[in-house]
């Protein structure tokens, strides 16, 4: 009987684990049809780069016009993995996280064989004495033993930024005063004392923007440590320059404690190639400091790491995870994928959606769900801007607190907002402002 159950599980799992093309929701289909029409002239089809700020103004639909309206062109010029990565980021910026998950997994070209799937299943089933610790509390508990903590993210997963936000209060209490973020603008025109479009292009994604705002409110000093000339340098050169930028903080402040937020393998402590030294490894060499490195990109839903995705799906068949967790065996952290690139691995729970929006957008109860009703049938995108940021700025110069084009079954739009006063903008599919509304959240 047990063998039959395992066999049945394997059949179901193997079917579920195979990657299938993402199915666009009705809003994305509408947007693609609009961009494809050729009548709208909403984007410059001659552009070979994805544009986020046409005319020096933030435009959250423009990259979607490009990627959907010139799909064949960009898939050919960028390659499918890069195309779907860009598409994942673009829909995430617009507040469509379900689509972002589907597109992100399509960036992976790893072929995991059925033999390898069975081996993964066997290794997960063989795990014993596994307990799970709340990741936020566990990291906060061990934080005093480290001067530098590094956490990574997948660029198209704002859920990772939500988890990073959950760490900020406790890390500040434990003496961390610097928040070094790869996404911040390292150029001479940077703005790191408040959030604007000059803070960093990636920081204009709404959850990233909230991370910046909350960190500044708590008292963190923001540090932009990325290579300003990364496009001209090799991967090794870029990571070496990043490591030097972090080390500079310690040279200027001998007591500094730093929380570093980076993308993917930049925080790896080992290299898979002699020609490449990741930032964390380079930092350890020049500083003599062993950072606490924490991965949250392998063990998460729809991972773009094929083996990680299979490990994740298999693991959650055996263990129920409702909060970001650290796996412990005999009270010691373990990485269930067997990777030794990082000190800790955060296992993210599956996303729970409410009216098409993920509930983790409440940011550990910093925000609450607010339903917005549009009075104009031509509304396509709803954006909520903090009133205090908007009074002296043009809309294209500030970052929404939240936004979405996903309409509920009742015709409303669900936003997650903190207490405060907002200016809500209702835009049509051409990104033209239909009207604005003042909203106060108590």
N, C-alpha and C positions, 0 to 999 in steps of 0.2 A: 504493500500500500504506500509506504514512504517513497519507494522508487518511482511509482506512478505519479505521486504528487510533485516530485522534483522534475520529472520529465514534462509534466503538464505546465509547470512553472516556466521551464526553459522554453517551451514552444511559445507561450504567451510573451515571455520576455524578449525572445529573439525577434518576434514580429514587431513588438513595440519599440525596440531599440533601434531598428533600422531607420535611417534618416529619410524623411519624406519632404517634398517641397512644401514650403509655407503656403497656406491658403489665405490670401488677403481678406481682411474684413471689408464690409460694405463701404466704409469711409475711404479706405485705401483704393478700392476699385473705382470709386467716384473720382478720387484725386488723380489716378492714373488716366482715366478716360478724359479728364479735363486737360491734363498735361499733354496727352497724346493727340488732342483734337487739332492742334496746329493753328487754331483760330485765336487762342488766348494770348499768345506772345508773352507769356509770363516768365519765360526764362530765355537766356541767350544760348541757343543750341550750339554755338561755335565754341563755347567754353570747354576746356579740357580738364578743369579742376572743379571740385565741388565747392560751391560758394555758400558761406553762411552769413555774410554781411554784404549783400549787394548795395552799392551806394552808401557804404559806411553806416548801415543800419541793420540791426539784427532782424532776420527774416526766417522764421521757423518752418515755413513751408517751401522756401526756395530750393534747398537741397533735395527735397522730395519731388519737386517739379523736375529737377534734373535727372535724378536717379530713376524715376518712374517714366518720365517722358522721353528719355534717351537711353533706355535700358540696354539695348543691343550695343550701342556705342560704348557705354561705360563698362559693360561686362567684357567687351573685347579689349579695351584699353587698360582696364585695371586688373583683369582676371576675375573669375567668379568669386573666389574667396574674399578678395579685397572689396569687390562690389557689394557683396552681402554684408560685409563688416560695416561699410559706409552706410548702407541702408538701415542696418540695425541701429547704428548710432543716431541716424536722422529721425527714425520713428520714435526712439526713446526720448529724444529732445522734445518731440511734439506731444509726449505723454502717452504713447501707445506701447506699453511694456510687454504685452502679450505678443505683439508682432515683432518687437525687438528680440525676444527670446527665440522665436522661430527663425528669424533671419540670421541670428548669431550662430545657431548650430549649423547653418548651411555654409559657414565659412570653413568648416573642418573638412579636410580631404583624407583624414585617417581612415583606413579600412581595417576595422576590427573583425577578424575572422570568427567563425562560429566556435572553433577550437579555443580561441582566446577568450571568447565570451564564457564558455563553460569553465575555463580555468579561473576566470574572475568570480564566477558564481561559486565555485568550489572554495576559493580563498575567503570569500565573504562568509559563506556558511560555516567555515572552519574557525572563525573568530570566536574567542571565548573570553569571559570576564570583562566584556566591554561595558563601560558606563559612559554616560554623557554629562559633561559639565556645560553650564551656560557659558558661551564663549565670551560674552561681555564681562561677566563677573570673573571668569578665570584669568583673562588678560589683565584686568584691573588688579587682581590679587598678586600676580607675579611681576607687574610693571615696576615696582620699586627696585627690583634687581637689575634693571637695565637703564642705560643712558640713552639708547636709541632703539626705537621700535619701528619696524617697517611693515606696512600692510599693503597688499596689492589689490587691484581691481581689474575686471574686464570692462573695456571702455563702453560697451553697449549695455551694461548692467547697472543702472542707478541703484539697484538693491544693494550693491556693494558699498555705495556711498552712504546709503541709509545706515548700514552697519557701522561704518566709520564714524558717522555722527553719534551713534550710541556710545562710542568710547570716549568722546571728547571731555565730558564732565569729569569722569573718573581719572583720566590721564592728567588733566590739569590739576586735580587735587593731589596727585602723586608727584607733582613737580615738573611736569612737561609744559614748557612755555613756547616752544617753536613747533609750528605745523608747516612742514616742507612738502609742497605738493607739485608733482610733475606737471599738472595741468595749468599751473600759473604762468603768466606771461613773463619770460625772462628778459624782455627787451627794455630799452630805455624809456618807453612810454607806459610802463606798467603802472597799475593802480592797486596797491595791496592794503590800503587802509580802509577801503570800503569796496563793495561789489559794484563793478560796472563792466561794460564790454571790454575794457582795457585790463581787467583782472586776469583774463585768460579766456581763449575761445571755448575750451572745454568747460570752463566754469560758468558758461552761460546756459548749460543744461540746468533745468530748475532744481533738481536735487543737489547737484554740485554747487549751485548758487546758494542753496540753504546751508550746505556744509561750510561755505566761506562765511556767510552771515553769522551763523551760530558760533563758529570758532572765534570770530572777532568779538562777538558779544561776550563770550566767556573770558577772553583776555589773551588768546594766542597771538603770537607774532607770525605772520605769514612769510614764508620764504619761497621764492621761485628759484629752483636749482637746476632746471632743465638746460640743456645745451642750446643757446640761442641760434647756433648755426648747425643744428642737427641735420638739416637737409644736405649739407655739404660734407658731413663726416660719416665715417663708418660706424657701425653699431658699437664696436669696441671703443672708438674714440668718444662717441656720445656718452656711453656709460661711465667712462673714465672722467669726463668733464662733470657729469652729474655727481660722482663720488667726491670730486674735489670741491664742488659747490657745497656739499653737506659738511665736509671737513672744515671748510672756511668758517662755518658757524661755531665749531668747537674752538678754532683758533682765536676767534673774537670773543668768545664767552666760554671760559674754561669749566664753568659749572653747568653748561647747557644740557638740557634733556630735550630730545627731538623726536617728534612723531612724524614719520615719513610716509607719504601716501603716493604710490607709484602704480604703473601698469604692469601687469603680467610678470614675466620673468626677470624684470629689472632687479627684483629683490632676492633673486636666487643666490645662495651662498656657494654654489658649485657651478662649474661650467661643463656643458656637454661638448665643447669644442675648444681646442688649444688656441684657436684664433679669436675667441670671444671671452671676455671677462665681464660678467654682469656687474651692475652698479654696486650691489651689496657686497660682493666679493672684493671689488676694487676698494670700496670704502674701508673694509676690514683691514686690508693690506696697508693702506696709508695712515689709518688712524690708530690701529691696534685695538680697536673696540669691536667686540663681537655683538652685532645687533640681534635683537629678537625679530625673526622674520616670520610673517604670518601670511599664508596663502588662503585666498577664498575663491580662486578661479577654477580649481579642479573639481571640487565636490559641490557643484551647484547645478541646478536644472538647466538643460539645454546647453551644457558646456561646449565650447568649441574645441576642447581637447577630447578626442574620441574615446580614449581609454578612460579618462576621468568621467565622461558622461555615462559609460557603461558601469563603472564602479559605483557611481552615484545612484543610478536606477536600481542596481542590484542591492546596494546597501539599504536604500529606503524600503525595499521589499521586506527586509528583515527587521530593521529598526525604525521606529516612529520618531521623527524629528519635527518639533513644532516651533523651535527657536534656534537661532544660530548656535551651533554646538561644537565642542571639542571632544573627540573620542579619547577615552582613557582606558588603559589596560594596566591593572595593578597600580592605579593612581598615577600612571605616567602617560603623557600624551602620545598617541600613535597616529601615523598617517596611513589610513587603510589602503591607499593606492600603492604603498611601498616606496614612494618617492622620498629622497633624503635631501631635497633642494631647500627645504624650509624647516624651521623649528616647529611650527604649528600649522595645522590645517583646519580651517573653519568649515564645518558642514552646514550649508545653508538649507533651510526648509523649503519645501515647495511653496510657491506663491499662492496666496489665497486672494481671490478677486471679489470685489464688491462693485457691481454695475460696471464691469470691465476695467476697474482701476485696482491696483494691488493695495492690500490693507497695510503693508509695511510703509506706505506713504504717510502714515500717522507719525512716523519718526519717534517711536517710543512715547506716544501720547503728547508730543509737542504740538501736533496738528489734529484737527478734527474734520470729519467729512462734511462738506457743505454742498448742497444741491443748488445749481444755478439754472434758472429758466430763461430762455431767450424769447424775446418778443418779436423777433424777426425770423421768418422762415428760411431766409438765405444764410443764416448763421452756419458756419462750418467749424470755426475754431474759437474757443473761449479761453481767455487768458486773465489771470488775476495778478495785478501789480500792487506792491506795497505803496500806499498813498504817500508815505514820507519819502520814498525814493523817486516818486513820479512827478512831484510838484514842479521841480526845477529841471526836469530832463525831458527829452523827447522819448516816446515809447521805444524807439529803436536803439536807445542807449542804455536801457535798464533791463534787468532779467526778471521774468515772471516768477512769482512764488509757486505757481503751478499752472498748468494748461493742459487742454485735451481737445481732440476733435471727436471723441467717442461719445455718442449720444445714448442715454439710457432708454429702456423700453417705454418710459413715460415721457420721453422727449426732453429730459433734463440733462445737465452736464455735471458730473461729480468732480469736485475739486477738494484737495486736502489743504487746509489753511490754518495758520496759527491765529491766535487772538489778535485783533487789530483792525485797521481800516484799509480798504483796498479800492482800487479802481479796476473794474472788470471791463475788459474790451471784448466786443463781439465782432469777429471778422468773417468775411465771406471766403469762398474758396480761392479768390484772387488775392487774399490777404488785405483787402481793403476794410477799413474800419466802418462798421455799420452804425454802431453807437457805443457809448460807454455807460457804466452804471456804478454808483458808489455803494459799496457793501461793507458792513461792519460785522465782524465775527466776535462774539462774546464768549 
